[in-house]
Amino acid sequence: MSVLVVGISHKSAPVELLERLAMDPEGAVKLVTDAVSGEHVTEAAAIVTCNRLEVYAQVDRFHGSVEDLSGLFVERASLTTEALLPHLYVHYDEGAVSHLFQVAAGLDSMVVGEGQILGQTRDALRVGQEHGTVGPALNTLFQQALRVGKRAHAETDIDRAAPSLVSTALVRSSVPVEGARALVLGAGAMASLAAAHLARGGAASITVLNRTAASAERLAQEYGATSAPLSALADELPLADIVVSCTGAPEPLVRIADMATARTGTDRPMAVIDLALPHDVDPAVADLPGVELINLAGLADELRGLEADAGVDDVRSIVAQEIAAFLAVRRQASVTPTVVALRSMATAVVDAEMDRLAARLPGLDDATRAEVLHTVRRVADKLLHEPTVRVKELADAEPAVSYTAALAELFRLDPEAVDAVTRAEGKS
């Protein structure tokens, strides 16, 4: 069994295409449950963000599982296979491990080094665990990826060096945060980040609007803001200098007609920051006098190829170390079932020979029999010691060569015996 990832992100597709694949939490659950219902996938987890959709799977076949997972993307996007496939990427086995570690550490984000992806990776694991689509293999992989991400932020300066999408958008805006009247649409992680940046930047007032009043109130209290129901949007728009929207609603919340009404009689500068996917703001609002629209498509163009200076090299070094260590442990662990099966075979041979000896020498006393058994077992152990030590060393040093397969072939090990050990380890 091997790990496979099929994904699409800001690096491989335009924002317009990512919008077609945007999904809510229920959609993410359906995606992973559909994935494990396929013939070749035994475990699945999905990382879902505003600029990324990736399905990680434990699979028994490469080609069949790639076809199955790609088909789920095609179905979700409602596009032809030919239109979507050029924008998908695939990583397999060691490549999938490497990719996940880089994602968790923020090295593959639109804003390199941003920390939100760590929480989104944790969410992917939690959803998979809660719905039974994550088993031992992906649990171990994702737990290690989370550790790598935490280490990257704890041991480097990447947090100070790497901005977030919110801070990047606010810096790009021509409307200064200090003294501004701000409106935040949504109450999730991105909205919380927006409220934090606005509060730290000295906004004169912050109003949080959300469909769920309790969530809006909770976020507002955290940052000394006020809250209102989403139905109050038309009343709040005329008062705002900065609007940050990040709800991910299926239809735009800020419509051109509402914004035109809000702007009646004024051309004062107004920044509208749309960080949702699909977009919350009708793109046509950018044509209104004085309105500056900043959205994910524009940010993607601006941030493409841009990296924070400090900390990135250190993070890359940590990720490289962790990838090497994880793969080494995994390769050594892959040898264990064959070694156990080999030793079990040797024990069976010794037991059979001792039974044969007892039949030929029925008068053998217990003390002599015990001494002979001890001697034969020591001989078997010594003969097997060097091969088992070397196969572990060679599996780590030269992973491209299947020394376990060679060992199994040389000693004619029963494949069922090896598989039985593997299954037993998977349950632990």
C-alpha positions as CSV (number, residue, x, y, z in Angstrom):
1,M,0.0,0.0,0.0
2,S,1.2,3.5,-0.9
3,V,0.2,7.1,-0.4
4,L,-1.2,9.2,-3.3
5,V,-2.2,12.8,-3.5
6,V,-4.3,14.3,-6.3
7,G,-4.8,18.1,-6.0
8,I,-5.3,21.5,-7.5
9,S,-4.1,24.8,-6.2
10,H,-3.3,28.4,-7.0
11,K,-0.1,27.2,-8.5
12,S,-1.8,24.9,-11.1
13,A,-5.1,26.6,-11.8
14,P,-6.6,30.1,-12.1
15,V,-8.9,31.3,-9.3
16,E,-11.9,31.0,-11.6
17,L,-11.3,27.2,-11.8
18,L,-10.6,26.9,-8.1
19,E,-14.0,28.5,-7.5
20,R,-15.7,25.6,-9.3
21,L,-14.1,23.2,-6.8
22,A,-14.9,25.2,-3.7
23,M,-16.8,23.3,-1.1
24,D,-18.2,23.6,2.4
25,P,-17.5,21.2,5.3
26,E,-20.3,18.9,4.2
27,G,-18.8,18.8,0.7
28,A,-15.4,17.8,2.1
29,V,-16.9,14.9,4.1
30,K,-18.7,13.7,0.9
31,L,-15.4,13.9,-1.0
32,V,-13.4,11.7,1.3
33,T,-16.3,9.2,1.8
34,D,-16.7,9.0,-1.9
35,A,-12.9,8.5,-2.2
36,V,-12.8,5.5,0.1
37,S,-15.8,3.9,-1.6
38,G,-13.6,3.4,-4.6
39,E,-12.0,0.0,-5.4
40,H,-8.4,1.0,-4.8
41,V,-8.6,3.5,-1.9
42,T,-8.6,2.4,1.7
43,E,-8.0,5.7,3.5
44,A,-8.6,9.3,2.5
45,A,-8.3,12.9,3.8
46,A,-8.8,16.2,2.1
47,I,-7.2,19.5,2.7
48,V,-9.7,22.2,1.6
49,T,-8.7,25.9,1.6
50,C,-9.6,29.0,-0.4
51,N,-6.8,28.2,-2.9
52,R,-6.2,24.5,-2.6
53,L,-8.1,21.2,-2.8
54,E,-6.0,18.0,-2.2
55,V,-7.1,14.5,-1.5
56,Y,-4.6,12.2,0.2
57,A,-5.2,8.5,0.0
58,Q,-3.8,5.2,1.0
59,V,-4.1,3.1,-2.2
60,D,-3.2,-0.4,-3.5
61,R,-2.8,0.6,-7.1
62,F,-1.4,3.8,-8.7
63,H,-3.2,4.1,-12.0
64,G,-6.6,2.9,-10.9
65,S,-6.6,5.2,-7.8
66,V,-5.4,8.2,-9.8
67,E,-8.3,7.7,-12.2
68,D,-10.8,7.3,-9.4
69,L,-9.7,10.4,-7.5
70,S,-9.3,12.6,-10.6
71,G,-12.9,11.6,-11.5
72,L,-14.1,13.0,-8.2
73,F,-12.5,16.4,-9.1
74,V,-14.0,16.3,-12.6
75,E,-17.4,15.5,-11.2
76,R,-17.2,18.4,-8.7
77,A,-16.1,20.9,-11.2
78,S,-18.7,19.9,-13.8
79,L,-16.1,20.1,-16.5
80,T,-14.8,17.7,-19.1
81,T,-11.8,15.5,-18.1
82,E,-9.8,17.2,-20.9
83,A,-10.5,20.7,-19.4
84,L,-9.6,19.9,-15.8
85,L,-6.8,17.3,-16.0
86,P,-4.0,19.7,-17.1
87,H,-4.6,21.6,-13.9
88,L,-4.4,18.6,-11.5
89,Y,-1.1,17.4,-10.0
90,V,-0.3,14.0,-8.6
91,H,2.3,13.0,-6.1
92,Y,2.9,9.3,-5.2
93,D,4.4,7.6,-2.2
94,E,7.6,9.4,-1.1
95,G,6.6,12.4,-3.3
96,A,3.3,12.6,-1.5
97,V,5.0,12.6,1.9
98,S,7.3,15.4,0.7
99,H,4.4,17.4,-0.6
100,L,2.3,17.2,2.5
101,F,5.2,18.2,4.8
102,Q,5.9,21.2,2.6
103,V,2.2,22.2,2.6
104,A,1.9,21.9,6.4
105,A,5.0,24.1,6.8
106,G,3.5,26.8,4.6
107,L,6.1,26.4,1.8
108,D,3.4,25.7,-0.8
109,S,1.0,28.5,0.2
110,M,0.0,31.5,-1.8
111,V,1.8,33.5,0.9
112,V,4.8,31.4,1.6
113,G,5.1,30.6,5.3
114,E,1.6,31.6,6.4
115,G,0.4,29.7,9.4
116,Q,-3.3,29.1,8.6
117,I,-2.5,26.0,6.5
118,L,-1.4,24.2,9.7
119,G,-4.9,24.5,11.1
120,Q,-6.5,23.5,7.8
121,T,-4.2,20.4,7.8
122,R,-5.4,19.6,11.3
123,D,-9.0,20.0,10.2
124,A,-8.4,17.5,7.3
125,L,-7.1,14.9,9.8
126,R,-10.0,15.5,12.3
127,V,-12.7,15.2,9.6
128,G,-11.1,11.9,8.4
129,Q,-10.9,10.5,11.9
130,E,-14.5,11.5,12.7
131,H,-15.9,9.9,9.6
132,G,-13.8,6.8,9.6
133,T,-11.9,7.6,6.4
134,V,-8.5,8.0,8.0
135,G,-6.7,4.8,9.3
136,P,-3.3,4.0,10.7
137,A,-1.3,5.1,7.6
138,L,-2.8,8.6,7.0
139,N,-3.0,9.2,10.8
140,T,0.7,8.6,11.2
141,L,1.5,10.7,8.1
142,F,-0.7,13.7,9.1
143,Q,0.4,13.7,12.7
144,Q,4.0,13.9,11.6
145,A,3.1,16.7,9.1
146,L,1.5,18.7,11.9
147,R,4.6,18.2,14.0
148,V,6.8,19.4,11.1
149,G,4.6,22.5,10.6
150,K,4.7,23.3,14.3
151,R,8.5,22.9,14.4
152,A,8.9,25.2,11.3
153,H,7.0,28.0,13.1
154,A,8.6,27.4,16.5
155,E,12.3,27.2,15.3
156,T,12.4,29.8,12.6
157,D,11.5,33.5,11.9
158,I,8.9,32.5,9.3
159,D,6.0,34.0,11.4
160,R,7.6,37.4,11.4
161,A,8.7,37.1,7.8
162,A,5.6,35.7,6.1
163,P,2.4,37.9,5.9
164,S,-1.1,36.5,5.7
165,L,-3.5,37.0,2.8
166,V,-5.3,39.5,5.0
167,S,-2.3,41.5,5.9
168,T,-1.1,41.5,2.3
169,A,-4.5,42.7,1.1
170,L,-4.6,45.5,3.7
171,V,-1.1,46.7,2.8
172,R,-2.0,46.7,-0.8
173,S,-5.2,48.8,-0.2
174,S,-5.0,52.5,-0.7
175,V,-7.3,53.0,2.3
176,P,-5.3,53.2,5.5
177,V,-6.5,51.0,8.4
178,E,-5.8,53.5,11.1
179,G,-9.0,55.5,11.7
180,A,-11.0,53.5,9.2
181,R,-14.5,52.1,9.8
182,A,-14.2,48.5,9.0
183,L,-16.8,45.8,8.2
184,V,-16.0,42.1,8.4
185,L,-18.3,39.6,6.8
186,G,-18.0,36.1,8.2
187,A,-16.8,34.6,11.6
188,G,-14.4,31.9,10.6
189,A,-10.6,31.7,10.8
190,M,-10.0,34.2,8.0
191,A,-12.6,36.6,9.5
192,S,-10.9,36.3,12.9
193,L,-7.5,37.1,11.3
194,A,-9.1,40.1,9.5
195,A,-10.5,41.4,12.7
196,A,-7.1,41.0,14.5
197,H,-5.3,42.9,11.8
198,L,-7.8,45.7,11.7
199,A,-7.8,46.0,15.5
200,R,-3.9,46.1,15.6
201,G,-3.9,48.6,12.7
202,G,-6.0,51.1,14.7
203,A,-9.3,50.9,12.9
204,A,-11.8,53.4,14.4
205,S,-14.5,50.8,14.5
206,I,-15.1,47.1,13.5
207,T,-18.4,45.6,12.8
208,V,-18.7,41.8,12.3
209,L,-21.6,40.4,10.3
210,N,-22.5,36.7,10.1
211,R,-25.5,34.5,9.5
212,T,-25.1,33.0,12.9
213,A,-25.5,35.8,15.5
214,A,-23.7,33.9,18.3
215,S,-20.5,33.4,16.1
216,A,-20.5,37.1,15.1
217,E,-20.9,38.2,18.8
218,R,-18.1,35.9,19.9
219,L,-15.7,37.2,17.3
220,A,-16.7,40.8,18.0
221,Q,-16.1,40.5,21.8
222,E,-12.7,39.1,21.2
223,Y,-11.5,42.2,19.3
224,G,-13.7,44.9,21.0
225,A,-15.9,45.2,17.9
226,T,-19.7,45.2,17.5
227,S,-21.8,42.6,15.7
228,A,-24.9,42.6,13.6
229,P,-26.8,40.0,11.6
230,L,-25.9,39.5,7.9
231,S,-29.3,41.0,7.0
232,A,-28.0,44.4,8.2
233,L,-25.5,44.5,5.4
234,A,-27.3,47.1,3.3
235,D,-27.4,49.4,6.3
236,E,-23.7,48.9,7.2
237,L,-22.2,49.3,3.7
238,P,-22.7,53.1,3.5
239,L,-20.8,53.5,6.8
240,A,-17.7,51.4,5.9
241,D,-14.3,52.5,4.6
242,I,-13.0,49.0,4.5
243,V,-14.9,45.8,3.9
244,V,-13.3,42.4,4.3
245,S,-15.5,39.5,3.2
246,C,-14.6,35.8,3.7
247,T,-17.8,33.7,4.1
248,G,-17.5,31.4,1.1
249,A,-21.3,31.7,0.6
250,P,-22.6,29.9,-2.6
251,E,-23.7,33.2,-4.1
252,P,-22.2,36.7,-3.8
253,L,-23.3,38.6,-0.7
254,V,-22.2,42.0,-1.8
255,R,-24.2,42.7,-5.0
256,I,-23.6,45.5,-7.4
257,A,-27.1,47.0,-6.8
258,D,-26.5,47.1,-3.0
259,M,-23.1,48.7,-3.3
260,A,-24.3,51.2,-5.9
261,T,-27.1,52.3,-3.4
262,A,-24.5,52.5,-0.6
263,R,-22.3,54.7,-2.7
264,T,-25.0,57.1,-3.7
265,G,-23.9,60.7,-3.2
266,T,-20.3,59.8,-2.3
267,D,-17.0,59.0,-4.1
268,R,-14.9,58.7,-0.9
269,P,-12.3,55.9,-1.1
270,M,-13.5,52.5,-0.1
271,A,-11.5,49.2,-0.1
272,V,-13.4,46.0,-0.6
273,I,-11.3,42.9,0.1
274,D,-12.9,39.6,-1.1
275,L,-11.0,36.6,0.3
276,A,-13.7,34.1,-0.3
277,L,-13.9,31.2,-2.7
278,P,-16.4,31.2,-4.3
279,H,-16.2,35.0,-4.3
280,D,-18.5,37.0,-1.9
281,V,-18.4,40.3,-3.9
282,D,-19.7,40.9,-7.3
283,P,-16.6,41.9,-9.4
284,A,-18.6,44.7,-11.0
285,V,-18.3,46.8,-7.8
286,A,-14.8,47.6,-8.9
287,D,-16.4,49.9,-11.6
288,L,-18.0,52.1,-9.0
289,P,-16.3,55.5,-8.3
290,G,-13.9,55.4,-5.4
291,V,-14.3,51.6,-4.9
292,E,-11.1,49.5,-4.9
293,L,-11.7,45.8,-5.1
294,I,-9.0,43.4,-4.0
295,N,-9.7,39.7,-4.5
296,L,-7.9,36.3,-4.6
297,A,-7.3,36.5,-8.3
298,G,-5.4,39.8,-8.0
299,L,-3.5,38.6,-4.9
300,A,-2.5,35.4,-6.6
301,D,-1.0,37.4,-9.5
302,E,0.8,39.7,-7.1
303,L,2.1,37.0,-4.8
304,R,3.1,34.4,-7.4
305,G,6.8,33.7,-7.0
306,L,7.1,36.0,-4.0
307,E,8.7,34.6,-0.8
308,A,9.4,36.0,2.5
309,D,13.1,36.6,2.9
310,A,13.7,35.6,6.5
311,G,13.1,32.1,7.7
312,V,12.2,30.3,4.4
313,D,15.6,28.7,4.0
314,D,15.5,27.5,7.6
315,V,12.0,26.0,7.1
316,R,13.1,24.3,3.9
317,S,16.0,22.7,5.8
318,I,13.7,21.5,8.6
319,V,11.3,20.0,6.1
320,A,14.1,18.2,4.2
321,Q,15.4,16.7,7.5
322,E,11.9,15.6,8.6
323,I,11.1,14.1,5.2
324,A,14.4,12.1,5.2
325,A,13.8,10.9,8.8
326,F,10.1,9.9,8.2
327,L,11.0,8.0,5.0
328,A,13.9,6.2,6.7
329,V,11.6,5.0,9.6
330,R,9.0,3.9,7.1
331,R,11.5,2.0,5.0
332,Q,12.9,0.2,8.1
333,A,9.3,-0.5,9.3
334,S,8.5,-2.1,5.9
335,V,11.3,-4.7,6.5
336,T,9.8,-5.8,9.8
337,P,7.1,-8.2,8.4
338,T,9.6,-10.0,6.2
339,V,12.1,-10.3,9.1
340,V,9.4,-11.6,11.5
341,A,8.2,-14.1,8.8
342,L,11.8,-15.3,8.3
343,R,12.3,-15.8,12.0
344,S,9.0,-17.6,12.3
345,M,10.0,-19.9,9.5
346,A,13.3,-20.7,11.3
347,T,11.5,-21.4,14.5
348,A,9.2,-23.8,12.6
349,V,12.2,-25.6,11.0
350,V,13.8,-26.0,14.4
351,D,10.6,-27.3,16.0
352,A,10.2,-29.8,13.1
353,E,13.7,-31.1,13.4
354,M,13.4,-31.5,17.2
355,D,10.2,-33.5,16.7
356,R,12.1,-35.7,14.2
357,L,14.9,-36.1,16.7
358,A,12.5,-37.1,19.4
359,A,11.0,-39.8,17.1
360,R,14.4,-41.2,16.2
361,L,15.8,-41.0,19.8
362,P,12.8,-41.7,22.1
363,G,15.0,-42.4,25.0
364,L,16.5,-38.9,25.0
365,D,16.3,-37.4,28.5
366,D,14.7,-34.0,29.1
367,A,18.0,-32.2,30.1
368,T,19.8,-33.4,26.9
369,R,16.8,-32.5,24.7
370,A,16.7,-29.0,26.2
371,E,20.4,-28.6,25.6
372,V,20.1,-29.7,22.0
373,L,17.1,-27.4,21.5
374,H,19.1,-24.5,23.0
375,T,22.1,-25.1,20.7
376,V,20.0,-25.5,17.5
377,R,18.1,-22.3,18.2
378,R,21.4,-20.4,18.8
379,V,22.7,-21.7,15.5
380,A,19.6,-20.5,13.7
381,D,19.7,-17.1,15.4
382,K,23.3,-16.6,14.5
383,L,22.7,-17.6,10.9
384,L,19.8,-15.1,10.7
385,H,21.3,-12.2,12.6
386,E,23.5,-10.8,9.9
387,P,20.9,-11.0,7.1
388,T,18.2,-9.3,9.2
389,V,20.6,-6.5,10.3
390,R,21.9,-6.0,6.8
391,V,18.4,-5.9,5.2
392,K,17.4,-3.1,7.5
393,E,20.6,-1.1,6.8
394,L,20.3,-1.7,3.0
395,A,16.6,-0.8,2.9
396,D,17.5,2.6,4.4
397,A,20.6,3.2,2.3
398,E,19.2,2.0,-1.0
399,P,15.4,2.3,-1.0
400,A,15.2,1.7,-4.8
401,V,16.2,-1.9,-4.3
402,S,13.6,-4.3,-2.7
403,Y,15.9,-6.3,-0.4
404,T,12.8,-7.5,1.5
405,A,11.5,-9.1,-1.8
406,A,14.9,-10.7,-2.4
407,L,15.0,-12.1,1.1
408,A,11.5,-13.5,0.8
409,E,12.4,-15.1,-2.5
410,L,15.7,-16.6,-1.3
411,F,14.1,-18.2,1.7
412,R,10.8,-19.0,-0.1
413,L,8.8,-17.2,2.6
414,D,5.0,-17.6,2.4
415,P,3.5,-14.3,1.2
416,E,0.5,-14.9,3.5
417,A,2.8,-15.0,6.5
418,V,4.3,-11.6,5.6
419,D,0.9,-10.1,5.0
420,A,-0.4,-11.4,8.3
421,V,2.4,-9.6,10.1
422,T,1.7,-6.4,8.1
423,R,-2.0,-6.6,9.0
424,A,-1.3,-7.2,12.7
425,E,1.0,-4.1,12.8
426,G,-1.6,-2.0,11.1
427,K,-4.1,-2.7,13.9
428,S,-1.7,-1.6,16.6
